Every structure is written in structure tokens, then in C-alpha cells.
Amino acid sequence: MFSSKPEGNREKPYRCEICGKSFVSKGNLKTHNRLHSGENLLCCEICGKSFIKNSRLTVHKRVHTGERPFRCETCAKSFVSNDHLKAHRRMHSGEKPFNCDVCGKCFVSNSNLTTHKRIHSGQNLFHCEICGTSFVENSSLTIHIRSHTGEKPYCCQTCGKAFVSNSNLTTHVKKHNGEKPFRCDVCGKSFINSSNVIIHQRAHTGERPYRCEICGKSFSVNFSLVVHRRIHTGEKPYHCEICGKCFVCNSHLTTHKRIHTGENPFRCDICGKPFVENSQLRIHKRRHTGEKPYRCEMCEKSFVNNSDLKRHELLHSGERPYHCGICEKSFIARSHLKKHERIHTGGISIEM
């Protein structure tokens, strides 16, 4: 009788003596050992990559041919294998049958669970030699390194914009097509990929699962936590080659470079005002539409952006987190502190 228990939660008593990976059956372990021995491996004649099963080689070849024979009937997205399609369908259904026995987090596929478990074990993590950031997948490290080198090998055939990964290019192409197949069931807002929906829904639930172990601040996405930690460590791994200024993340460096180039690529289609960041343009457009999506729970006053709301909430709490180092006077906003400091410096701004 076969067990219905997901493979990610089944006992794996057969362990590889070389790499430590475990398997549910002796046959699976024997097949795996061929990766180490090189015995009877099947090679792709295009790129030379090796596989232990002919079925995996067949799926791999579709990367070269572009063939994606398995199509989702909900959003029409296509995949190279039926397993990938099955995992994708769970994003629509919400099913996550693979559970982590350490933290209880659930996943749509066993491969995602296996990758996640490396966070707990620290085993087989891939480290960036430039900035020290760690990744659970080598492919993620490869993409990350391009943020240091500036390499963007994936180019959009419509507008010429280049990207560090094929998935980023695929997401970008949907903007040209107007395709947004993933919809928030709370507010109805649509997105071009499922991960954006998951992150967006945390704005409704207030969920912030990524917590800084130093100061306790929480974040809705792991990348925000990674960047935040650099505030504590002082690490700024992204350097401007023109002026030498350093930044905690690559997006800040990209925005900064526009000061040197004078580039303002985001333009308001109502009044024509240009901006260096798309987020600035989104906030600006709310001035035209009157939209104020950020509401204070204490007095119900609304604001066009979250930073204005956070600053307003300090009025209720009485908190004044910005302190003058000369006279110790406190302020609710950094801009108020900088304006005050000019009293002491005779109009010369103090560099923070």
C-alpha cells in the first residue's frame, strides 16, 4: 500500500556517504551515486551537462529548443515538464503539501522544501566572495554576482532593456503584453507573478515574517531584511565608480547613478514631471488622483505614502527618534533635525 504522505515529510534512511544527501529508497540512492562516480551518465550534446536519467535529459533539452509543452489552463503559462506544471497549479489553488519539520513553513514542491531546509542546517550554502551574502541555491548566487559585475545577459526584444536573469526578463515582457494573471482576492489588484501577490497580501494581513535578530524590526520580504542588517554592520558593498559613494543595495546605486547622468526615466503622463524612481512617480500620481491608501488607525487620517503615515503616527506615540548631537533636542523627522542643526552650524548641513 502506498503512503499519501508528501515525500518531503517521509523518512529518508538511505544516505549518500559522499555528499550526505538522503533518500527514501536504496534505488534512489544508487541512481544518485552515479553523479559522483560518473557511471552511465547521459550528456546533453549541446551544452555537455550530465544527467542520471533519460527523462531529465529530455526535459533539459527543452531549455535549448524553447519547447514548453505543458500549459496551465488557468493563466496559460507554459512549462518544460509536467512536474513544474503541477507545482505551478498549487499557486492558484493555494495548496502547499510539503512542510518543513523545523519551522512548519509549507511549500508547493519538494524541491522548494529541500532548498529551504538549507537555511536551518547551514549545509551547502553558496557564498558571494565579493560581499559575503549567502544563498541556498548556486543559481541564485550566479544571478547575485551579476549585480556586482553589471552583467545583464537577458535582453528584451521589444524595448532593449537587459536583465540579470531570465525570470526577470519573463516578468518584464508581461508589462508589454499587459498580462497580469495573478489577482489579490482581498482588493482585486492584479500582478504579473504569484510572488508579488503573496508579498502584496501581507499589506492586508500585516504579516512581517522576516525579523532582525539585532533590533527586532520585521519585514514582509527577506531581501528587505538582508539590506536592513547592513545598517547594523555598516556594510555597503555597492560602489559608485564615478564618485566612490557606497550603498547597501544595488537599487540604491542604480538610482544614485542617475544624479551623474541626469537621467529621469519615469515621467508622469498627466503633468509630464520626470522622476528618477518609479516609486516616486507612483506617489506623485496620487496627488493627481487624490488616492491616500495609508490610513492611521488612531485618527483615520490618510496619507499618500507609508513614510508620511509612519511620521504621523509618532505624533500619537510622542516618540521623537531623531536627536541633535549638540543640544540633544529631539524631532519626529530627519528633515526637521537637519533644519535644526543649521542653527548650530551657521547654515552648513551636517552630513549624516
ZIMOUR-V220783 format. One record per run of one state. SS is the DSSP state (@ for helix, = for strand, . for the rest). FROM is the first residue (numbers start at 0). TO is the last residue. If there is no record, write none. Layout:
# ZIMOUR-V220783
[[SS,FROM,TO] [SS,FROM,TO]]
This chain:
# ZIMOUR-V220783
[[.,0,5] [@,6,8] [.,9,12] [=,13,14] [.,15,20] [=,21,22] [.,23,24] [@,25,36] [.,37,40] [=,41,42] [.,43,48] [=,49,50] [.,51,52] [@,53,64] [.,65,68] [=,69,70] [.,71,76] [=,77,78] [.,79,80] [@,81,92] [.,93,96] [=,97,98] [.,99,104] [=,105,106] [.,107,108] [@,109,120] [.,121,124] [=,125,126] [.,127,132] [=,133,134] [.,135,136] [@,137,148] [.,149,152] [=,153,154] [.,155,160] [=,161,162] [.,163,164] [@,165,176] [.,177,180] [=,181,182] [.,183,188] [=,189,190] [.,191,192] [@,193,204] [.,205,208] [=,209,210] [.,211,216] [=,217,218] [.,219,220] [@,221,232] [.,233,236] [=,237,238] [.,239,244] [=,245,246] [.,247,248] [@,249,260] [.,261,264] [=,265,266] [.,267,272] [=,273,274] [.,275,276] [@,277,288] [.,289,292] [=,293,294] [.,295,300] [=,301,302] [.,303,304] [@,305,316] [.,317,320] [=,321,322] [.,323,328] [=,329,330] [.,331,332] [@,333,344] [.,345,351]]
